[in-house]
Amino acid sequence: MVELSKKISKLVGKTNAEYGLITEGDKVLVGFSGGKDSTTLLHSLNHLKRVAPYDFEFKAVTVTYGMGEQVQFLADHCKEHGIEHEIIDTQIYELAGEKIRKNSSFCSFFSRMRRGYLYSTALEQGYNKLALGHHLDDAMESFFMNFLYNGALRSMPPVYKAENGLEVIRPLIFCRERQLRAFADSNEIMVIGDEACPAMRFDIKMPHARQSTKELLEKMEEENPQMFISMKAAFKNIQTSTFFDKEMLDRD
């Protein structure tokens, strides 16, 4: 049996209670890539299912890209821990070669396609929520990337409703990436890393914006160790009238 740290279980429980991510009778589909994030998410929900005063069900789904990935060990891991699991084989990799120009950066293409399969699977099988393994570092990186490169103040909410009516939840959104890495390491769980990214097999420009943003945040946190704590508080203290959006200005 894996050991989930009290810190992670407490953060997941607090996030779930604050935002009502999972409630009585929910059917939750979990995107399970086999990385440290989704693996931690899977065991966090398994723990929550054991201790929560309400009933819900969840299933892990692994979407392959059609590159000959070896994912049987993920199915074996789920079976070992009593977690329902399904593998969905796709031809996303082949489709990418046809649809995307040479030397273009297209990690987002793979992400959108995989998300699409998760959406359709959830709806077809009667799941009302989709759980993703994004964490606080992801949210901060997303915010700074949008701020510095896209001219937008935007991040990753704990929960949102997709256009198809499916509710997407992020139970790990208050956890730090290093906590998830420590969970996998301390339990000696084999996880899939960046080497499984299909973009690695194409002649493309890798996404420099994300790596540059990650390095910037690391440097900022070295100078201000409380930065992530402050930023998390700021994400709940948004004063829209102090920006330039004329619809939000306080003129009364």
TINU-698528 format. One line per 2 residues: for each residue z, x, y of C-alpha. Coordinates in Angstrom, 2 decimals. Example, Ala and Ser with C-alpha at 12.3 -4.5 7.8 and 13.67 -1.06 7.14 Angstrom:
BEGIN
7.80/12.30/-4.50; 7.14/13.67/-1.06
END
This chain:
BEGIN
0.00/0.00/0.00; -0.93/1.38/3.41
1.71/1.85/6.06; 0.92/0.32/9.45
2.93/1.86/12.28; 5.43/-0.36/14.07
3.69/0.54/17.34; 0.33/-0.84/16.19
1.80/-3.95/14.56; 3.84/-4.65/17.70
0.83/-4.25/20.00; -1.35/-6.46/17.81
1.37/-9.10/17.59; 1.94/-9.04/21.35
-1.79/-9.27/22.11; -2.22/-12.10/19.64
0.70/-14.05/21.13; -0.35/-13.47/24.75
-3.98/-14.50/24.31; -3.75/-16.84/21.33
-6.31/-14.84/19.39; -5.47/-16.22/15.95
-3.77/-19.56/15.39; -3.09/-22.06/12.63
-6.09/-22.79/10.44; -8.42/-20.16/11.91
-11.14/-18.62/9.78; -11.79/-15.10/11.03
-14.73/-12.89/10.13; -14.01/-9.18/10.62
-16.74/-6.66/11.39; -15.92/-3.83/8.98
-18.05/-0.73/9.52; -15.65/1.53/7.67
-14.71/3.54/10.76; -11.11/4.19/11.79
-11.15/1.29/14.29; -12.35/-1.48/11.98
-10.23/-0.12/9.12; -7.11/-0.34/11.27
-8.14/-3.82/12.39; -8.52/-4.95/8.79
-5.04/-3.80/7.80; -3.53/-5.13/11.03
-4.82/-8.61/10.19; -3.67/-8.24/6.59
-0.19/-7.42/7.90; -0.30/-10.30/10.38
-1.27/-12.69/7.60; 1.83/-11.68/5.65
4.30/-12.05/8.53; 2.84/-14.76/10.80
4.54/-18.20/10.73; 1.14/-19.89/10.40
-1.76/-19.81/7.99; -5.18/-18.34/8.65
-7.81/-16.66/6.55; -10.11/-13.72/7.13
-12.92/-11.87/5.42; -14.40/-8.43/6.03
-18.16/-8.07/6.39; -20.05/-4.79/6.30
-23.59/-4.81/7.72; -25.81/-2.00/6.47
-28.83/-0.73/8.40; -31.14/-0.22/5.42
-30.80/3.58/5.40; -29.49/3.84/1.87
-25.88/3.88/3.06; -23.24/4.31/0.37
-20.66/1.64/1.18; -19.32/0.74/-2.25
-16.12/2.62/-1.42; -15.51/0.07/1.36
-15.77/-2.77/-1.14; -13.43/-0.89/-3.48
-10.94/-0.36/-0.65; -10.89/-4.06/0.18
-10.50/-5.02/-3.47; -7.59/-2.61/-3.83
-5.78/-4.31/-0.94; -6.67/-7.89/-1.80
-9.07/-8.39/1.10; -12.17/-10.53/0.67
-15.28/-8.51/1.48; -19.04/-8.97/1.68
-21.86/-6.47/2.18; -24.93/-7.68/4.08
-27.96/-5.46/3.59; -30.52/-5.47/6.42
-33.65/-3.62/7.52; -32.41/-2.89/11.06
-33.30/0.80/10.74; -36.92/0.09/9.84
-37.18/-2.51/12.60; -35.86/-0.01/15.14
-38.67/2.40/14.33; -41.20/-0.31/15.11
-39.59/-1.76/18.21; -38.23/1.17/20.17
-40.12/3.86/22.05; -39.80/7.52/21.16
-37.26/9.51/23.20; -35.43/6.36/24.32
-31.69/5.84/23.98; -31.07/2.82/21.84
-27.55/2.79/20.38; -27.15/-0.61/22.02
-30.10/-1.89/19.94; -28.27/-1.20/16.68
-25.07/-2.68/18.08; -26.81/-5.90/19.17
-28.62/-6.29/15.88; -25.48/-5.77/13.83
-23.57/-8.17/16.06; -26.34/-10.73/15.54
-25.90/-10.55/11.76; -22.15/-10.96/12.15
-22.65/-13.99/14.41; -25.07/-15.71/12.04
-22.90/-14.98/9.00; -19.82/-16.39/10.70
-21.59/-19.59/11.72; -23.32/-20.08/8.36
-20.08/-19.64/6.43; -17.86/-21.75/8.67
-15.85/-19.06/10.44; -14.75/-19.95/13.95
-13.80/-16.46/15.13; -15.24/-12.95/14.91
-12.83/-10.00/15.15; -14.03/-6.64/16.45
-12.19/-3.30/16.46; -12.49/-2.32/20.14
-9.41/-0.57/21.56; -8.04/0.32/25.00
-10.07/3.53/25.26; -13.23/1.49/24.64
-12.26/-0.94/27.40; -11.59/1.86/29.88
-14.82/3.66/29.02; -16.76/0.43/29.40
-15.19/-0.19/32.81; -15.98/3.27/34.16
-19.50/3.27/32.71; -20.26/-0.03/34.43
-18.57/1.17/37.61; -20.30/4.55/37.80
-23.72/3.81/36.28; -24.40/0.07/36.50
-22.84/-0.98/39.80; -20.57/-3.59/38.21
-16.84/-4.13/37.73; -16.81/-5.15/34.09
-14.87/-4.31/30.94; -13.95/-5.79/27.53
-11.79/-8.93/27.47; -9.34/-9.60/24.61
-11.25/-12.80/23.83; -14.45/-14.52/24.92
-16.73/-17.29/23.73; -20.26/-16.30/22.75
-23.23/-18.47/23.70; -23.37/-19.85/20.18
-19.81/-21.18/20.51; -18.20/-18.50/18.33
-14.99/-17.01/19.69; -14.95/-13.20/19.67
-11.52/-11.57/19.57; -10.29/-7.99/19.98
-6.78/-7.73/18.45; -6.62/-3.93/18.98
-7.56/-4.00/22.67; -4.13/-2.68/23.77
-4.05/0.12/21.16; -5.06/3.68/21.95
-7.83/5.35/19.96; -5.50/8.16/18.90
-3.16/5.61/17.28; -6.00/4.30/15.12
-7.03/7.81/14.15; -3.43/8.60/13.22
-3.27/5.46/11.04; -6.29/6.53/9.00
-5.10/10.14/8.75; -1.50/9.35/7.80
-2.64/6.97/5.05; -5.36/9.39/3.89
-8.00/6.66/4.16; -11.60/7.84/3.98
-13.46/6.51/7.01; -17.01/6.64/8.27
-17.62/8.65/11.45; -20.46/9.17/13.92
-22.55/10.81/11.22; -23.41/7.30/9.96
-24.96/6.30/13.29; -28.63/5.45/12.62
-29.61/6.84/16.02; -28.92/10.31/14.62
-32.07/10.01/12.52; -34.39/9.32/15.43
-35.89/11.63/18.04; -33.97/10.12/20.92
-31.83/11.02/23.87; -28.21/10.51/22.93
-26.15/8.33/25.31; -24.85/10.93/27.76
-23.15/8.33/29.97; -20.56/7.42/27.34
-19.77/11.02/26.46; -19.56/12.00/30.14
-17.25/9.05/30.80; -15.05/9.94/27.83
-14.71/13.50/29.10; -13.95/12.26/32.63
-11.16/10.01/31.36; -9.70/12.81/29.27
-9.56/15.04/32.33; -8.06/12.27/34.48
-5.40/11.54/31.87; -4.48/15.23/31.71
-3.82/15.12/35.44; -2.12/11.72/35.30
-0.58/10.94/31.87; 0.33/7.43/33.07
-3.27/6.56/33.96; -3.98/4.26/31.00
-0.72/2.41/31.55; -1.63/1.88/35.20
-5.19/0.84/34.36; -4.02/-1.67/31.77
-1.74/-3.20/34.41; -4.61/-3.20/36.93
-6.81/-5.17/34.51; -4.25/-7.99/34.82
-3.94/-7.63/38.59; -7.46/-8.27/39.85
-7.58/-9.10/43.55; -11.12/-10.38/43.90
-10.88/-11.14/47.63; -10.63/-7.42/48.44
-14.20/-6.66/47.29; -17.61/-7.41/48.81
-18.54/-10.59/46.93; -18.98/-13.15/49.72
-18.10/-15.99/47.35; -14.69/-14.46/46.71
-13.68/-13.60/50.27; -10.53/-15.19/51.61
-11.70/-16.81/54.88; -9.33/-19.78/55.08
END
